[in-house]
Amino acid sequence: MSETVRQQVRNKCADLDIPLVGFAPASRWDEPLFEPWVPESFRPRAIFPETNTVIVIGLPVSLPILDTAPSIWYHELYRTVNAQLDEMGYRIASALTADGWPSVWIPRDGYGSISMLKERPVAFFSHRHAALLAGLGNFGINNALLTPEFGPRVRFASILSAAEIEPDPVLLKSLCIRCRRCVKACPVHALDGGDYPRGLTDKKTCATRSEALSERFISPCGICIKVCPVGEDRKRFGREDMGIYDEENPRFDQYHRAGRHVRSYGGR
């Protein structure tokens, strides 16, 4: 039965063009992988007591569009991906419930607004930790969840389900190569460069920048994830040469003309 439900979910994801899906038993939240760990009130069974399995889905953000960030183009991509995740998470949860497995979807964000995030920089559920426990990736020093397929250029949503589904193994080998490009590129110096979880993001500083960009209609920032060398998407888009982010590189202008053009439109 477990394998049948698992395959049904994977088939549903294939029909919805969802490239990343992973499964984690709710019990994994009760076995800390490092400290500090997810507080009890943020764990799946505290939010939905019937949870046996957490299903995590991920959609990528396109690297060439992200390379123009912060811009109206990336702003609209981010909104589109978020809306798709919410709809798909809802549909998967509804389908499982209809099949006799009570399930609920957790939206991709759970903090209300950037101004609220500045006051209390935490969401009511961490999709990053869910993706980690579902075997989709692990943390980099930019505190983002890195995946083999797309590096940190992924947005996630989660489904809490009563179905008992065969889990995926946690990815133990670190994907982060500690190049520190994200640390150096952050325009507000919000990353301290330490390994997760000791390394931290200055969430208030990061949120303050996002708020300023939002007022200009070009949020979010995206710079720390666009300069990350991890991810097969770089090969797919022919952007494996990280020198394209160095202004002295001869190829810099070729890859950043679009960014200059796009940033001159759509925002204040």
HUJOWO-V297483 format. One record per residue. N is the residue number from 1. RES is the residue in one letter. OMEGA is omega in whole degrees, -180 to 180 (none if undefined). Layout:
n=N res=RES omega=OMEGA
n=N res=RES omega=OMEGA
This chain:
n=1 res=M omega=180
n=2 res=S omega=-178
n=3 res=E omega=178
n=4 res=T omega=179
n=5 res=V omega=179
n=6 res=R omega=-179
n=7 res=Q omega=177
n=8 res=Q omega=179
n=9 res=V omega=179
n=10 res=R omega=177
n=11 res=N omega=178
n=12 res=K omega=179
n=13 res=C omega=178
n=14 res=A omega=178
n=15 res=D omega=-178
n=16 res=L omega=-179
n=17 res=D omega=175
n=18 res=I omega=-174
n=19 res=P omega=-177
n=20 res=L omega=174
n=21 res=V omega=179
n=22 res=G omega=-176
n=23 res=F omega=179
n=24 res=A omega=174
n=25 res=P omega=-179
n=26 res=A omega=-179
n=27 res=S omega=-180
n=28 res=R omega=179
n=29 res=W omega=-179
n=30 res=D omega=-180
n=31 res=E omega=-174
n=32 res=P omega=177
n=33 res=L omega=179
n=34 res=F omega=178
n=35 res=E omega=-3
n=36 res=P omega=-178
n=37 res=W omega=-178
n=38 res=V omega=178
n=39 res=P omega=-174
n=40 res=E omega=-176
n=41 res=S omega=180
n=42 res=F omega=-176
n=43 res=R omega=-173
n=44 res=P omega=-176
n=45 res=R omega=174
n=46 res=A omega=-179
n=47 res=I omega=180
n=48 res=F omega=-171
n=49 res=P omega=-179
n=50 res=E omega=-174
n=51 res=T omega=168
n=52 res=N omega=-178
n=53 res=T omega=172
n=54 res=V omega=178
n=55 res=I omega=-179
n=56 res=V omega=177
n=57 res=I omega=-179
n=58 res=G omega=174
n=59 res=L omega=-179
n=60 res=P omega=167
n=61 res=V omega=-172
n=62 res=S omega=-176
n=63 res=L omega=-179
n=64 res=P omega=177
n=65 res=I omega=178
n=66 res=L omega=-180
n=67 res=D omega=176
n=68 res=T omega=-174
n=69 res=A omega=-3
n=70 res=P omega=-176
n=71 res=S omega=177
n=72 res=I omega=-180
n=73 res=W omega=178
n=74 res=Y omega=177
n=75 res=H omega=-179
n=76 res=E omega=175
n=77 res=L omega=-179
n=78 res=Y omega=179
n=79 res=R omega=-179
n=80 res=T omega=180
n=81 res=V omega=178
n=82 res=N omega=-180
n=83 res=A omega=178
n=84 res=Q omega=179
n=85 res=L omega=180
n=86 res=D omega=-180
n=87 res=E omega=-177
n=88 res=M omega=177
n=89 res=G omega=178
n=90 res=Y omega=-178
n=91 res=R omega=179
n=92 res=I omega=179
n=93 res=A omega=180
n=94 res=S omega=180
n=95 res=A omega=178
n=96 res=L omega=179
n=97 res=T omega=179
n=98 res=A omega=179
n=99 res=D omega=177
n=100 res=G omega=179
n=101 res=W omega=-179
n=102 res=P omega=-176
n=103 res=S omega=176
n=104 res=V omega=-179
n=105 res=W omega=175
n=106 res=I omega=-178
n=107 res=P omega=-174
n=108 res=R omega=175
n=109 res=D omega=179
n=110 res=G omega=-178
n=111 res=Y omega=173
n=112 res=G omega=-178
n=113 res=S omega=180
n=114 res=I omega=179
n=115 res=S omega=176
n=116 res=M omega=-180
n=117 res=L omega=177
n=118 res=K omega=-180
n=119 res=E omega=-178
n=120 res=R omega=-170
n=121 res=P omega=178
n=122 res=V omega=175
n=123 res=A omega=-176
n=124 res=F omega=176
n=125 res=F omega=-178
n=126 res=S omega=175
n=127 res=H omega=178
n=128 res=R omega=179
n=129 res=H omega=177
n=130 res=A omega=179
n=131 res=A omega=176
n=132 res=L omega=-177
n=133 res=L omega=177
n=134 res=A omega=174
n=135 res=G omega=-177
n=136 res=L omega=-179
n=137 res=G omega=175
n=138 res=N omega=-169
n=139 res=F omega=172
n=140 res=G omega=-178
n=141 res=I omega=172
n=142 res=N omega=179
n=143 res=N omega=174
n=144 res=A omega=177
n=145 res=L omega=179
n=146 res=L omega=177
n=147 res=T omega=178
n=148 res=P omega=-174
n=149 res=E omega=-171
n=150 res=F omega=-175
n=151 res=G omega=178
n=152 res=P omega=-173
n=153 res=R omega=-177
n=154 res=V omega=171
n=155 res=R omega=-174
n=156 res=F omega=166
n=157 res=A omega=-176
n=158 res=S omega=175
n=159 res=I omega=176
n=160 res=L omega=-172
n=161 res=S omega=174
n=162 res=A omega=180
n=163 res=A omega=174
n=164 res=E omega=-172
n=165 res=I omega=178
n=166 res=E omega=-175
n=167 res=P omega=171
n=168 res=D omega=178
n=169 res=P omega=175
n=170 res=V omega=180
n=171 res=L omega=-173
n=172 res=L omega=-178
n=173 res=K omega=-177
n=174 res=S omega=178
n=175 res=L omega=-178
n=176 res=C omega=-179
n=177 res=I omega=176
n=178 res=R omega=179
n=179 res=C omega=177
n=180 res=R omega=176
n=181 res=R omega=-180
n=182 res=C omega=-179
n=183 res=V omega=-178
n=184 res=K omega=-175
n=185 res=A omega=-176
n=186 res=C omega=-175
n=187 res=P omega=-180
n=188 res=V omega=175
n=189 res=H omega=-177
n=190 res=A omega=-178
n=191 res=L omega=-179
n=192 res=D omega=173
n=193 res=G omega=178
n=194 res=G omega=178
n=195 res=D omega=178
n=196 res=Y omega=6
n=197 res=P omega=-180
n=198 res=R omega=176
n=199 res=G omega=-175
n=200 res=L omega=171
n=201 res=T omega=172
n=202 res=D omega=-171
n=203 res=K omega=-179
n=204 res=K omega=178
n=205 res=T omega=179
n=206 res=C omega=-179
n=207 res=A omega=179
n=208 res=T omega=176
n=209 res=R omega=180
n=210 res=S omega=179
n=211 res=E omega=179
n=212 res=A omega=178
n=213 res=L omega=179
n=214 res=S omega=178
n=215 res=E omega=178
n=216 res=R omega=179
n=217 res=F omega=-179
n=218 res=I omega=176
n=219 res=S omega=-1
n=220 res=P omega=-176
n=221 res=C omega=175
n=222 res=G omega=-172
n=223 res=I omega=-176
n=224 res=C omega=179
n=225 res=I omega=-180
n=226 res=K omega=-177
n=227 res=V omega=180
n=228 res=C omega=-178
n=229 res=P omega=-176
n=230 res=V omega=174
n=231 res=G omega=177
n=232 res=E omega=179
n=233 res=D omega=178
n=234 res=R omega=178
n=235 res=K omega=-178
n=236 res=R omega=-179
n=237 res=F omega=179
n=238 res=G omega=-178
n=239 res=R omega=179
n=240 res=E omega=180
n=241 res=D omega=-178
n=242 res=M omega=176
n=243 res=G omega=180
n=244 res=I omega=177
n=245 res=Y omega=179
n=246 res=D omega=-173
n=247 res=E omega=-179
n=248 res=E omega=-179
n=249 res=N omega=-179
n=250 res=P omega=-178
n=251 res=R omega=-175
n=252 res=F omega=-176
n=253 res=D omega=-180
n=254 res=Q omega=-175
n=255 res=Y omega=-177
n=256 res=H omega=173
n=257 res=R omega=-179
n=258 res=A omega=-180
n=259 res=G omega=179
n=260 res=R omega=180
n=261 res=H omega=-176
n=262 res=V omega=-178
n=263 res=R omega=178
n=264 res=S omega=180
n=265 res=Y omega=169
n=266 res=G omega=180
n=267 res=G omega=180
n=268 res=R omega=none
